[in-house]
Amino acid sequence: MNKVNMPSMDAVKRFRDGLNTEKGVFGPFMIATDPAMVESAGYAGYDFVLLDMEHGTTTFQTLPNLIRAANVAGVMPVVRVPRGSDIWIDQALDVGAGGLMIPQIDTAEQARAAVSAAKFAPLGTRGTCRFVRSACFGGVPGSEYFQKAQDTVVIVQAEGKKAVENLDEILDVEGIDIVFVGPYDLSSSLGVIGQIDHPKVMECIQDICQRASSKGVKVGCFADTVQSAKHLRAMGVRFLGYSCDTAIFQNAARADVAAYAEEV
């Protein structure tokens, strides 16, 4: 009889180990829907792939194959769910997400609802079924599955002024692993829209890092470039969501085209 396991939860352990280092974890947002892109990203050595259902075109019919590709390459699959309903959280976890990013969290009440949707009882209200893909369609005993699945990583997006104002209360919510700062939304709320490197934005992110650290919560942030990611890491950010798959490909392709043209 073949031995079954939970590859996404195995990846969660490696992810958590990396998150607790000075290096942190680094991975791309992914808006393409080809599993080959996810698998290739895993082989490249990223710590996670962030499968984006908020701004990408991934559906719940295509998501399982993207997660399968992440499992094949051994990379942690994080899913950013659409906003507005805990059913998205349920479904993403059922098909094998190891971590969830939940957008538009502005209050502690919203944060508690997100954590509750991501955890089985007694920690939360996630629907219980052991015949889903994340439990190997029943191949993992229920007792083992329900216990291991409680280690799912929960990332809440604090994306604007209101979230920053309520940050201390949000950070007190049990079960949050990472508070993710949206620098573009933050720049807009601070009156410097699009200027994600503006001193006001950097000072706010630094303040968030200090407040989160005092409460044992990690901070995540988006970075357009590797240099920006390094700068944010030096400030205390430990979860770096980097660019996106299509932009990374296009930038590499442009560099190749330019290098080729130089020979003429």
C-alpha positions in Angstrom: 0.0 0.0 0.0 1.3 3.4 -1.0 2.2 5.7 1.9 0.3 9.0 1.8 1.4 12.3 3.3 0.5 15.9 3.3 3.1 17.7 1.2 1.8 21.2 1.7 2.0 20.7 5.5 5.6 19.4 5.1 6.4 22.6 3.2 4.8 24.6 6.1 7.4 23.3 8.5 10.2 24.4 6.2 8.5 27.7 5.7 8.1 28.4 9.4 11.8 27.5 10.0 12.8 30.0 7.4 10.4 32.6 8.7 12.2 32.5 12.0 15.6 33.3 10.6 17.3 36.6 9.9 17.1 35.7 6.2 13.3 35.3 6.3 11.3 33.9 3.4 11.2 35.2 -0.2 8.8 34.3 -3.0 6.8 35.7 -5.9 3.2 36.5 -6.4 1.9 34.4 -9.2 -0.9 35.5 -11.5 -0.4 33.1 -14.4 -2.4 29.9 -14.4 0.1 27.5 -15.9 1.3 24.9 -13.4 4.6 24.8 -15.2 5.3 28.3 -13.9 4.7 27.3 -10.3 6.8 24.2 -10.6 9.6 26.1 -12.2 9.5 28.7 -9.4 9.8 25.9 -6.9 12.9 24.5 -8.6 14.4 28.0 -8.7 14.6 27.9 -4.9 11.9 30.3 -3.7 10.7 29.7 -0.2 7.0 30.0 -1.3 4.8 30.8 -4.2 1.9 33.2 -3.6 -1.0 32.0 -5.8 -3.1 35.2 -6.3 -6.8 34.8 -6.6 -7.5 38.4 -5.8 -5.8 40.1 -8.7 -4.9 37.0 -10.8 -7.3 34.9 -12.9 -6.9 31.6 -11.0 -10.2 29.9 -10.2 -11.1 27.1 -7.8 -11.0 24.7 -10.9 -7.4 25.7 -11.8 -6.1 26.2 -8.2 -5.7 22.4 -7.4 -3.3 21.9 -10.3 -1.2 25.0 -9.3 -0.9 23.5 -5.7 0.0 20.1 -7.1 2.8 21.8 -9.1 4.1 23.4 -5.9 3.9 20.1 -4.1 5.9 18.4 -6.9 8.7 21.0 -6.5 8.5 21.1 -2.7 7.7 24.8 -2.4 5.2 26.2 0.0 1.8 27.1 -1.6 0.3 30.3 -0.2 -3.1 31.3 -1.6 -4.3 34.9 -1.6 -8.1 34.4 -1.5 -10.7 36.8 -2.9 -12.1 39.1 -0.4 -15.5 38.9 1.1 -16.3 35.3 2.2 -14.9 32.6 4.4 -16.0 30.0 1.8 -12.8 31.0 -0.2 -10.7 30.1 2.8 -12.4 26.8 3.3 -12.0 25.8 -0.4 -8.4 26.9 -0.7 -7.4 24.8 2.3 -9.4 21.8 1.1 -7.4 21.7 -2.1 -4.1 21.9 -0.3 -3.0 25.5 0.5 -0.3 25.5 3.2 -0.9 29.2 3.9 -3.5 31.8 3.3 -3.3 35.5 2.7 -6.6 37.3 3.5 -6.9 40.8 2.0 -8.6 44.0 3.4 -8.3 43.3 7.1 -8.9 46.6 8.9 -10.2 45.5 12.3 -9.5 42.9 15.0 -13.0 41.5 14.4 -12.2 40.8 10.7 -8.9 39.3 11.7 -10.6 36.9 14.2 -13.1 35.9 11.6 -10.3 35.1 9.2 -8.4 33.0 11.7 -11.6 31.2 12.7 -12.3 30.2 9.1 -8.8 28.8 8.7 -8.8 26.6 11.8 -10.7 23.5 12.8 -12.5 23.4 16.2 -11.7 24.1 19.0 -9.6 26.9 17.5 -12.0 27.9 14.8 -15.0 27.1 12.7 -13.5 25.5 9.5 -15.8 22.9 8.0 -14.6 19.3 8.8 -14.2 16.8 5.9 -11.3 14.4 5.6 -12.1 13.3 2.0 -10.7 16.5 0.4 -7.4 16.8 -1.5 -5.5 18.2 1.4 -6.2 15.0 3.3 -5.2 12.9 0.3 -8.9 12.2 -0.4 -9.3 10.3 2.8 -5.9 8.6 2.7 -4.8 10.4 5.8 -6.6 9.3 9.0 -8.9 12.0 10.2 -7.3 12.4 13.6 -3.9 13.0 12.0 -5.3 15.3 9.3 -7.3 17.6 11.6 -4.3 17.9 13.9 -1.7 18.7 11.2 -3.9 21.1 9.4 -4.1 23.3 12.4 -0.6 24.5 11.5 -1.9 26.3 8.4 -0.1 29.7 8.1 -2.5 32.7 8.4 -1.4 36.0 6.8 -3.7 39.1 7.1 -3.2 42.1 4.9 -3.2 45.4 6.8 -3.5 47.6 3.8 -4.3 51.2 4.8 -4.6 53.9 7.4 -7.6 52.3 9.2 -5.7 49.0 9.6 -2.6 50.8 10.9 -4.8 52.7 13.4 -6.2 49.4 14.6 -2.9 47.5 14.4 -2.4 46.8 18.1 -5.8 45.2 18.4 -5.2 43.2 15.2 -1.8 42.0 16.5 -3.5 40.7 19.7 -5.7 38.3 17.7 -4.5 34.7 18.5 -3.6 32.7 15.4 -2.2 35.4 13.2 1.3 34.4 11.9 2.0 37.4 9.6 0.7 40.9 9.1 1.3 41.8 5.5 1.7 45.5 4.7 0.5 46.7 1.3 3.0 49.5 0.5 0.9 50.9 -2.4 -2.2 51.1 -0.4 -0.2 52.5 2.5 1.3 55.2 0.3 -2.1 56.2 -0.9 -3.5 56.5 2.7 -0.4 58.6 3.7 -0.9 61.0 0.8 2.0 59.9 -1.3 0.3 57.5 -3.7 2.6 55.2 -5.6 5.7 56.4 -3.8 6.4 53.2 -1.9 9.9 54.2 -1.0 8.8 57.6 0.4 10.2 58.3 3.9 6.6 58.4 5.3 5.9 54.9 4.0 9.3 53.6 5.3 8.8 55.1 8.7 5.3 53.6 8.9 6.6 50.1 7.9 9.4 50.4 10.5 6.9 51.3 13.2 4.7 48.3 12.2 7.8 46.0 12.4 8.6 47.2 15.9 5.0 46.9 17.2 4.5 43.4 15.6 7.8 42.2 17.0 6.8 43.1 20.5 3.8 40.8 20.1 5.5 37.9 18.4 4.0 38.5 15.0 6.0 38.5 11.8 5.6 41.3 9.2 5.3 40.7 5.5 5.6 43.3 2.7 5.6 43.5 -1.1 8.9 44.3 -2.8 9.2 45.4 -6.5 12.9 44.5 -6.6 15.4 42.3 -4.9 17.2 45.4 -3.5 14.0 46.6 -2.1 13.4 43.2 -0.5 16.8 43.3 1.2 16.1 46.8 2.5 12.8 45.7 4.0 14.5 42.7 5.5 17.0 44.9 7.2 14.0 46.8 8.7 12.6 43.6 10.2 10.3 42.3 7.5 10.5 38.5 7.3 8.0 37.6 4.6 8.9 39.1 1.3 6.3 38.9 -1.5 8.4 39.7 -4.6 7.1 41.2 -7.9 5.0 38.6 -9.8 5.7 35.7 -12.2 4.8 37.6 -15.4 6.9 40.6 -14.5 9.9 38.5 -13.5 9.7 36.7 -16.9 9.3 39.9 -18.8 12.2 41.6 -17.0 14.5 38.6 -17.7 13.4 38.5 -21.3 14.0 42.2 -21.8 17.5 41.8 -20.4 18.2 38.9 -22.8 16.9 40.9 -25.7 19.0 43.9 -24.8 22.1 41.7 -24.3 21.6 40.1 -27.7 21.2 43.4 -29.4 24.5 44.7 -28.0 26.4 42.2 -30.2 25.1 43.8 -33.4 
